[in-house]
Amino acid sequence: MHYGRELQFGTFVTPVNDPPQQAVRLAELSETLGYDLVTFQDHPYQPAFHDTWTLMSWVAARTSRIHVAGNVLNVPLQREPAVLARASASLDLLSGGRFELALGAGGFWDAIAAIGGRRLTPGQAVEALDEAIRIIRGTWDAGNRDRFTVPGEYYHVDGAKRGPAPAHDIPIWIGALKPRMLRLIGRAGDGWLPSLAYLQPGDYADGAARIDEAALKAGRNPAEIRRLINVAGRFTNGAGGGGDVRRRGGAIEGAPADWVEQLLPFVVDDGADTFILAGDDPTSMQRFIEEVAPALREAVERELGPDASAAVIRSTASLAKRRDGIDYDAVPASLAASAIEPGDAKFARVRSTYLRGGDPGLVLQPTTTAEVVDAVAFARANPDVPLGIRSAGHGISGRSTNDGGIVIDLSRMRAIDVLDEASRLVRIEPGARWKDVAAALEPHGWALSSGDYGGVGVGGLATAGGIGWLVREHGLTIDHLRAVELVLADGSVVRASADERPDLFWAVRGAGANIGIATAFEFEVDEVGTVAFAQLTFDASDTEAFLLAWSDWVVDAPRDLTSFLLVQPAGGGRPPIAHVMAVVDSDDADTVLARLQPIADAAPLVGQDVRLTSYRGIISNSSDGGHSAEGEPLSRTGLIGRFTPEFARDVARFLETGASYFFQVRAAGGAVHDVPADATAYAHRDAEFSVVAMGTRARRTSETWDELLAPHMSGAYLSFETEVGPAQLAAAFPPATLERLRRIKAEVDPGNLFRDNASVATEVGV
């Protein structure tokens, strides 16, 4: 029977080491010709062969698309299974998800024993392989917090650390012919990899039946198991149609049409889905992929229909981790192949955000606006589960992940394009990170003020405000927005600008998460050259006095200066420490020193670093790694004018309580004041500073904030606010702003689909 998998084709290259590059060149040729997979046998006792792991690593580095596997790796001569698992995950991560793990239980026992390997009976070899597979899978299960123990007879772990998770769900294919091994495949394998040369007529069908029987007995779907075959033979120039077809020792001989005739029954009748050509002849490799592969695909389609190979097949173990309330079977076809579920290897990298642990039930990763429309339709059809919208996953508020819900992850939409050089108009997709934007703009001598961390995604910041390193001179990020493409709750795609849907354009600049999903932004960026970046560290024993001095310095400074302040409470015998970071938009040393001198005299200076750099040099301050946070941090935020003595006093008291481990103040005035308060949904244009305190419920951070600091605030910036409720909405949006937002929300999202990011709707459905 056919199992619904798409046909794939690979090569089986001999890993000869004389000349050293021959196997590598054939692997590169395999990719050039369009093969899906290149494989190498593993015989470590053979001095004429390369070490297979070294060869696979070299080939993965020399190629960009083709997948790599052993055929098959000799488990008795591999390292401990946990180490093998990490080696596999490492190669998969380094290659961008292009490694497949194919294993064999042994064989050639005299040769194995001769180089120090353990000699096993066939039954012992199967048991050892079974234990190894359990350890390998347990090691890859990076998100599992249970104690990792496998008390095997041949291999064991006891309290071993798990991880890393590979880049994709690495399948475990097993080379096998005998019944016990076939039953192991059905019970624990992801693929069967025999060689046609070792099969007698009927053996493949019998083996497939044994695997299916064992899979069903283990509660698995037989379709989970890929069916691969190593095939070999010789091409002749005889006419097709079967007249010259001869099978000699499992080899195929004939014209391409004869190969198709011989291979077709393996697909249609026995479920084979991957054919791997054994041999090192470049001409045969080319004929097989160019003449046999397409003709075989066409023949399969004629026999089984055009949709026979369209299934996305997940393992039974993966399906068991699905969450209630989500109609997984209805995931749109455009998103099914890239959808990430809790049972998938990639899930560990998308479940959480920068600071917050999460456990969503489904992560959709659209790459186009049309796919975002499909994702919104799916979310609309699953209204009873949480919905998070994510650009790059920084999201301090935590609302871009959830527990058991859907996340629409826009991180694969990362294009950055210059639309008009003269007007400095650029188009940026929401999944781009700000350090990527800075890198793209720098060659033009441009920059766009955008927060203080390069790992933040464009989408979240550019729909909230954007208080960045150039804010006092160039305003908020949203002040540079000229148009935005939005997918609304009903799936319609609209363009909003000052002239097109101005109501939406007003709302998206400060409350965009309530209105729809932004799929592209058009910004008018600034000319920004060399700037100075200063990092100054002060003894802030007199915290109140330093806060007042810093506030006055920033407010009274020319707009070419923007500063952020981080205050570290006293602890461990040291006084409170104030970390001042400042950008001066000038490359003139005298100007820079003149801007910094007033704050340098405010308190004892214990550390300093002032350098000339580019905006890109400042904002490229994040790694490219995924987010894997745990826990649920708490963050409170407020907007305020020039500091008063009373506010400085209460900040000092707040820090002394230990309520916060991170207390930051960002300048938010200057050019921000130039935009009328009612011009955007970000209405607190009179504020000079944005204040953020992070802590935990155990520290009573929120209660202490409300007692000491909230009374001083005149607004809030919701991107840093984890508390949700009427009080937070009222702080973020003045009454007239909130009323207008609610009218727009009722028009474009009457069902409150976008409800899980500080919804302005008065109640669900309004």
Residue pairs with C-beta under 8 A, 6 or more apart in sequence:
1 269
1 270
1 271
2 267
2 268
2 271
2 304
2 308
3 222
3 223
3 225
3 227
3 271
3 273
3 311
3 313
4 223
4 308
4 309
4 310
4 311
4 313
5 223
5 226
5 227
5 273
5 309
5 311
5 313
6 273
6 309
6 310
7 267
7 273
7 274
7 275
7 293
7 296
7 297
7 300
7 309
8 36
8 37
8 273
8 274
8 275
9 35
9 36
9 37
9 274
9 275
9 276
9 277
9 288
9 289
9 293
10 30
10 35
10 36
10 37
10 38
10 39
10 67
10 69
10 228
10 274
10 275
10 276
10 277
11 26
11 27
11 30
11 35
11 37
11 38
11 39
11 276
11 277
11 285
12 39
12 40
12 41
12 71
12 230
12 276
12 277
12 278
12 279
13 23
13 26
13 27
13 30
13 38
13 39
13 40
13 280
14 23
14 40
14 41
14 49
14 280
15 23
15 40
15 41
15 49
15 50
15 52
15 55
16 22
16 23
16 48
16 49
16 50
17 23
17 48
17 49
17 50
18 48
20 50
22 280
23 40
23 50
23 55
23 59
24 55
24 58
24 59
24 62
26 38
26 280
26 282
26 285
27 38
27 59
27 62
27 63
27 66
27 68
28 59
28 62
28 63
29 282
29 285
30 38
30 66
30 285
31 38
31 63
31 64
31 65
31 66
33 285
33 286
33 289
33 290
34 289
35 66
35 285
35 289
36 66
36 67
36 274
37 66
37 67
37 68
37 69
37 100
37 274
37 276
38 59
38 63
38 66
38 67
38 68
38 69
39 68
39 69
39 70
39 71
39 102
39 276
40 50
40 52
40 55
40 56
40 69
40 70
40 71
41 49
41 52
41 70
41 71
41 72
42 52
42 70
42 71
42 72
42 73
42 74
42 77
42 104
43 49
43 74
43 108
43 111
44 51
44 52
44 74
44 77
44 115
45 77
45 108
45 111
45 112
45 114
45 115
46 111
52 70
52 73
53 87
56 68
56 69
56 70
56 91
56 99
57 91
57 94
59 68
60 68
60 91
60 94
60 95
60 98
60 99
61 94
61 95
63 98
65 98
66 98
67 98
67 99
67 100
68 91
68 95
68 98
68 99
68 100
69 99
69 100
69 101
69 102
69 173
70 101
70 102
70 103
71 102
71 175
71 193
71 230
71 276
72 102
72 103
72 104
72 173
72 174
72 175
72 193
73 101
73 102
73 103
73 104
74 104
74 106
74 107
74 112
75 103
75 104
75 105
75 106
75 128
75 129
75 132
76 105
76 106
76 112
76 117
76 118
76 120
76 125
76 128
77 112
77 115
77 117
78 84
79 87
80 135
80 155
81 131
81 132
81 133
81 135
81 136
81 139
81 155
82 135
82 136
82 139
82 157
82 160
84 132
84 136
85 135
85 136
85 137
85 139
85 140
86 139
86 164
88 99
88 101
88 136
88 166
88 170
89 139
89 140
89 163
89 164
89 165
89 166
89 167
89 170
90 164
91 99
92 98
92 99
92 166
92 167
92 168
92 170
93 164
93 166
93 167
95 167
96 167
97 166
97 167
97 168
99 166
99 170
100 170
100 171
100 173
101 136
101 170
101 171
101 172
101 173
102 172
102 173
102 174
102 175
102 191
102 193
103 129
103 132
103 133
103 172
103 173
103 174
103 175
104 174
104 175
104 176
105 122
105 125
105 126
105 128
105 129
105 174
105 176
105 181
106 112
106 120
106 125
109 119
109 120
112 118
112 119
113 119
120 128
120 154
122 178
122 180
123 180
124 154
126 180
126 181
126 184
127 153
127 154
128 152
128 153
128 154
128 155
129 174
129 181
129 184
130 184
130 188
131 150
131 152
131 153
131 154
131 155
131 156
132 154
132 155
133 172
133 184
133 188
133 189
134 150
134 152
134 188
135 150
135 152
135 155
135 156
135 157
136 172
137 172
138 144
138 148
138 150
138 157
138 160
138 162
139 148
139 160
139 162
139 163
140 162
140 163
140 165
140 166
140 170
140 345
141 162
141 165
142 162
142 163
142 164
142 165
142 348
143 165
143 347
143 348
143 351
144 162
147 159
148 157
148 159
148 160
148 161
148 162
149 157
149 158
149 159
150 156
150 157
151 158
163 348
165 345
165 346
165 348
165 349
166 345
167 345
167 346
168 345
168 346
169 318
169 344
169 345
169 346
170 345
171 190
171 191
171 226
172 188
172 189
172 190
172 191
173 189
173 190
173 191
173 192
173 193
173 226
173 228
174 181
174 184
174 185
174 189
174 191
174 192
174 193
175 193
175 194
175 195
176 182
176 184
176 185
176 192
176 193
176 194
176 207
177 194
177 198
177 199
177 203
177 207
179 210
182 192
182 207
182 210
182 211
182 214
183 210
183 211
183 214
184 214
185 191
185 192
185 211
185 214
185 225
186 210
186 211
186 212
186 213
186 214
186 215
186 216
186 217
186 218
186 220
186 222
186 225
187 214
187 215
187 217
187 218
187 220
188 218
189 225
190 224
190 225
190 226
190 315
191 225
191 226
191 227
191 228
191 274
192 207
192 208
192 211
192 225
192 226
192 227
192 228
193 228
193 229
193 230
193 276
194 204
194 207
194 228
194 229
194 230
195 229
195 230
195 232
195 250
195 278
196 204
196 229
196 230
196 231
196 232
196 250
196 251
196 252
197 230
197 232
197 249
197 250
197 251
197 278
198 250
199 207
199 250
204 229
204 266
204 270
204 272
205 269
205 270
208 227
208 270
208 271
211 222
211 225
212 222
215 221
215 222
215 224
215 225
216 222
219 316
220 315
220 316
221 313
221 315
221 316
223 311
223 313
224 313
224 314
224 315
224 316
226 273
226 274
227 270
227 271
227 272
227 273
227 274
228 272
228 273
228 274
228 275
228 276
229 266
229 272
229 274
229 275
229 276
230 276
230 278
231 252
231 263
231 275
231 276
231 277
231 278
232 250
232 251
232 252
232 277
232 278
232 279
233 251
233 252
233 253
233 254
233 259
234 251
234 252
234 253
234 284
235 254
235 255
235 256
235 259
235 283
235 284
235 287
235 288
236 244
236 253
236 254
236 255
237 255
238 244
238 254
238 255
238 258
239 255
239 257
240 254
240 255
240 256
240 257
240 258
240 260
240 261
241 257
241 258
241 261
242 258
242 261
244 253
244 254
244 255
244 258
245 252
245 253
245 254
245 258
245 261
245 262
246 253
246 254
247 253
247 262
252 258
252 259
252 262
252 263
254 262
256 287
256 288
256 291
256 292
256 295
257 295
259 288
259 292
259 296
260 292
260 295
260 296
260 299
263 272
263 275
263 292
263 296
264 296
264 299
264 300
264 303
266 272
266 275
267 273
267 296
267 300
268 300
268 303
268 304
273 309
275 293
275 296
277 284
277 285
277 288
279 285
300 308
300 309
301 308
310 333
312 336
312 337
312 339
314 341
314 343
314 344
315 343
317 343
318 341
318 342
318 343
318 344
319 343
320 343
321 341
321 342
321 343
322 328
322 341
322 342
322 343
322 361
323 342
323 360
323 361
323 362
323 385
323 404
324 404
325 361
325 382
325 384
325 385
325 404
326 361
326 362
326 382
326 385
326 404
326 405
326 406
327 381
327 382
328 341
328 362
330 378
330 381
331 339
331 362
331 364
331 378
332 371
332 374
332 375
332 377
332 378
334 366
334 370
334 371
334 374
335 364
335 365
335 366
335 371
335 374
335 375
335 378
338 364
338 365
338 367
338 412
339 362
339 363
339 364
339 365
340 346
340 347
340 350
340 362
340 363
340 365
341 347
341 361
341 362
341 363
342 351
342 359
342 360
342 361
347 363
348 626
348 628
349 626
349 627
349 628
350 360
350 363
350 365
350 393
350 407
350 409
350 626
351 357
351 358
351 359
351 360
351 363
351 401
352 358
352 393
352 401
352 627
352 628
352 629
352 630
353 390
353 393
353 394
353 395
353 398
353 400
353 401
353 627
353 629
354 393
354 394
354 395
354 396
354 455
354 627
354 629
355 396
355 398
355 629
355 633
356 395
356 396
356 398
356 401
356 629
356 631
356 632
356 633
357 401
357 629
357 630
357 631
357 632
358 388
358 398
358 401
358 402
358 403
358 407
359 402
359 403
359 404
360 386
360 388
360 401
360 402
360 403
360 404
360 405
360 406
360 407
361 385
361 404
361 405
361 406
362 405
362 406
362 407
363 406
363 407
363 409
364 375
364 378
364 406
364 407
364 408
364 409
365 409
365 410
365 411
365 412
366 372
366 374
366 375
366 408
366 410
366 412
366 413
367 412
367 413
368 413
369 485
369 487
369 493
369 519
369 520
372 408
372 410
372 413
372 487
372 517
372 519
373 487
373 491
373 493
375 408
376 408
376 487
376 489
376 491
376 517
376 753
377 491
378 406
379 387
379 406
379 408
379 753
380 489
380 490
380 491
380 751
380 753
382 406
383 751
383 753
385 404
385 405
385 406
386 402
386 403
386 404
386 405
386 406
386 756
387 402
387 405
387 406
387 407
387 408
387 753
387 754
387 755
387 756
388 399
388 400
388 401
388 402
388 405
388 406
388 407
388 408
388 756
388 757
389 400
389 407
389 408
389 410
389 459
389 513
389 517
389 754
389 757
390 400
390 401
390 407
390 408
390 409
390 410
390 411
390 457
390 460
391 400
391 410
391 411
391 430
391 431
391 457
391 458
391 459
391 460
392 411
392 431
392 432
392 433
392 455
392 456
392 457
392 458
392 459
392 460
393 400
393 401
393 409
393 411
393 457
393 626
393 627
394 453
394 455
394 456
394 457
394 460
394 627
395 401
395 460
396 633
396 635
396 694
396 719
396 720
396 722
397 635
397 718
397 719
397 720
397 721
397 722
397 757
397 758
398 632
398 633
398 722
399 513
399 756
399 757
399 758
400 407
400 460
400 757
401 407
402 756
405 756
408 517
409 431
410 429
410 430
410 431
410 457
410 459
410 517
410 519
411 431
411 457
412 431
413 429
413 430
413 431
413 432
413 519
414 429
414 431
414 432
414 433
414 436
415 427
415 428
415 429
415 432
416 426
416 427
416 428
416 429
416 432
416 436
416 437
416 440
417 426
417 427
417 428
418 425
418 426
418 427
418 444
419 425
419 426
419 427
419 522
421 444
423 524
424 444
424 446
424 524
424 525
424 526
424 527
425 482
425 522
425 523
425 524
425 525
426 440
426 441
426 446
426 448
426 522
426 523
426 525
427 520
427 521
427 522
428 437
428 458
428 462
428 520
428 521
428 522
428 523
429 458
429 519
429 520
429 521
430 457
430 458
430 459
430 460
430 462
430 517
430 518
430 519
430 520
430 521
431 457
431 458
431 459
432 457
432 458
433 454
433 455
433 456
433 457
433 458
433 622
434 450
434 451
434 453
434 454
434 455
434 456
434 457
434 458
434 461
434 619
435 454
435 455
435 616
435 619
435 620
435 621
435 622
436 454
437 448
437 450
437 458
438 447
438 448
438 450
438 454
438 614
438 615
438 616
438 619
438 620
439 616
439 620
441 447
441 448
441 525
441 615
441 616
442 614
442 615
442 616
445 527
445 528
445 529
446 525
446 526
446 527
446 528
447 470
447 525
447 526
447 528
447 614
447 615
447 616
448 477
448 480
448 523
448 525
448 526
449 466
449 468
449 469
449 470
449 471
449 473
449 474
449 475
449 476
449 477
449 480
449 526
450 456
450 458
450 461
450 462
450 466
450 468
450 477
450 619
451 461
451 466
451 467
451 468
451 477
451 619
452 468
452 469
452 564
452 581
452 619
452 666
453 619
453 621
453 622
454 619
454 620
454 621
454 622
455 622
455 623
458 521
459 517
459 518
460 513
460 719
461 477
461 719
462 477
462 478
462 481
462 512
462 518
462 521
462 523
463 478
463 508
463 509
463 510
463 511
463 512
463 513
463 518
464 478
464 510
464 511
464 512
464 513
464 682
464 717
464 718
464 719
465 476
465 477
465 478
465 510
465 682
465 717
465 719
466 476
466 477
466 478
467 476
467 666
467 667
467 668
467 690
467 717
468 476
468 477
468 562
469 562
469 564
469 583
469 615
469 618
469 619
470 526
470 528
470 562
470 583
470 585
470 615
471 562
471 666
471 667
471 668
471 669
471 670
471 671
471 672
472 554
472 557
472 559
472 560
472 561
472 562
472 667
472 669
472 670
472 671
472 672
473 559
473 560
473 562
473 585
473 670
473 671
474 480
474 526
474 528
474 671
475 670
475 671
475 672
475 674
475 675
476 672
476 675
476 682
477 523
478 509
478 510
478 680
478 682
479 509
479 671
479 672
479 675
479 680
480 523
480 524
480 525
480 526
481 505
481 508
481 509
481 521
481 522
481 523
482 497
482 498
482 522
482 523
482 524
483 495
483 496
483 497
483 500
483 505
483 521
483 522
484 495
484 496
484 497
484 505
484 508
484 512
484 518
484 520
484 521
484 522
485 493
485 494
485 495
485 496
485 518
485 519
485 520
485 521
486 493
486 494
486 495
486 496
486 504
486 508
486 515
486 516
486 517
486 518
486 519
487 493
487 516
487 517
487 519
488 494
488 515
488 516
488 748
488 749
489 516
489 748
489 749
489 750
489 751
489 753
489 754
490 748
493 519
494 500
494 501
494 504
494 516
495 501
496 502
496 504
496 505
496 508
497 505
497 522
498 505
503 744
504 515
504 516
504 744
504 748
506 679
506 680
506 681
506 740
506 744
507 514
507 515
507 681
507 740
507 741
507 744
508 515
508 516
508 518
508 681
509 680
509 681
509 682
510 680
510 681
510 682
510 683
511 681
511 682
511 733
511 741
511 760
512 518
513 754
513 757
513 758
514 741
514 745
514 749
514 754
514 757
514 758
514 759
514 760
514 761
515 744
515 745
515 748
515 749
515 754
516 748
516 749
516 754
517 754
528 585
528 615
529 587
529 614
530 587
530 612
530 613
530 614
531 583
531 584
531 585
531 586
531 587
531 612
531 613
531 614
531 615
531 618
532 583
532 584
532 586
532 587
532 592
532 610
532 611
532 612
532 613
533 581
533 582
533 583
533 610
533 611
533 613
533 617
533 618
534 580
534 581
534 582
534 583
534 584
534 592
534 596
534 608
534 609
534 610
535 579
535 580
535 581
535 607
535 608
535 609
535 610
536 579
536 580
536 581
536 582
536 596
536 599
536 600
536 605
536 607
536 608
536 609
536 610
537 577
537 578
537 579
537 580
537 605
537 606
537 607
537 608
538 546
538 577
538 578
538 579
538 580
538 602
538 603
538 604
538 605
538 606
539 575
539 576
539 577
539 603
539 604
539 606
540 546
540 567
540 575
540 576
540 577
540 578
540 603
541 575
541 576
541 603
542 603
543 567
543 576
543 578
543 648
543 651
543 652
543 655
544 645
544 648
544 649
544 651
544 652
545 602
545 603
545 648
546 578
546 602
546 603
547 565
547 567
547 643
547 647
547 648
547 651
547 652
548 643
548 645
548 648
549 599
549 602
549 603
550 563
550 565
550 578
550 580
550 599
550 602
550 665
551 642
551 643
551 648
551 688
551 689
552 642
552 643
553 563
553 598
553 599
553 602
554 561
554 562
554 563
554 667
554 669
554 688
554 689
555 642
555 669
555 688
557 563
557 595
557 598
558 595
559 670
559 671
560 584
560 585
560 586
560 591
560 595
561 582
561 583
561 584
561 585
561 595
562 582
562 583
562 667
562 670
563 580
563 581
563 582
563 583
563 599
563 667
564 580
564 581
564 582
564 664
564 665
564 666
564 667
565 578
565 579
565 580
565 581
565 664
565 665
565 666
566 578
566 579
566 581
566 662
566 663
566 664
567 576
567 577
567 578
567 579
567 651
567 655
567 663
567 664
567 665
568 576
568 577
568 578
568 579
568 663
569 576
569 655
569 656
569 658
569 660
569 663
570 576
570 656
576 655
577 606
578 603
580 599
582 595
582 596
582 599
583 618
584 591
584 592
584 595
584 596
586 592
586 595
587 612
592 610
592 612
596 610
600 608
633 694
633 695
633 696
633 722
634 694
634 695
634 696
634 697
634 701
634 702
634 722
634 723
635 692
635 693
635 694
635 695
635 720
635 721
635 722
636 692
636 693
636 694
636 701
636 702
636 705
636 709
636 710
636 720
636 721
636 722
636 723
637 690
637 691
637 692
637 693
637 716
637 717
637 718
637 719
637 720
637 721
638 690
638 691
638 709
638 710
638 712
638 713
638 714
638 715
638 716
638 717
638 731
639 668
639 684
639 687
639 689
639 690
639 691
639 713
639 714
639 715
639 716
639 717
640 647
640 687
640 688
640 689
640 691
640 712
640 713
640 714
641 686
641 687
641 688
641 689
641 714
642 688
643 689
644 712
646 712
647 709
647 712
650 708
650 709
650 712
651 663
651 708
651 709
653 708
654 660
654 663
654 693
654 704
654 705
654 708
654 709
655 663
657 700
657 704
658 699
659 693
659 695
659 699
659 700
659 701
659 704
659 705
660 693
660 694
660 695
660 699
660 701
661 694
661 695
661 699
662 692
662 693
662 694
662 695
663 691
663 692
663 693
663 694
664 691
664 692
664 693
665 689
665 690
665 691
665 692
666 689
666 690
666 692
667 688
667 689
668 687
668 688
668 689
668 690
668 717
669 687
669 688
669 689
672 685
672 687
673 685
673 686
675 685
676 685
677 683
677 684
677 685
677 686
677 734
678 736
678 737
681 733
681 737
681 740
681 741
683 715
683 733
683 734
683 737
684 714
684 715
684 717
684 734
686 714
687 714
687 715
690 717
690 720
691 709
691 713
692 720
693 701
693 705
693 709
694 701
695 701
695 702
702 723
713 731
715 731
715 732
715 734
716 728
716 731
716 732
717 732
718 728
718 732
718 758
721 728
721 732
721 758
724 758
728 758
729 738
729 758
729 760
730 738
732 758
733 741
733 760
738 760
741 760
742 760
742 761
742 762
745 752
745 759
745 760
745 761
746 761
746 766
749 761
750 765
750 766
751 765
752 759
752 761
752 764
752 765
752 766
755 761
755 764
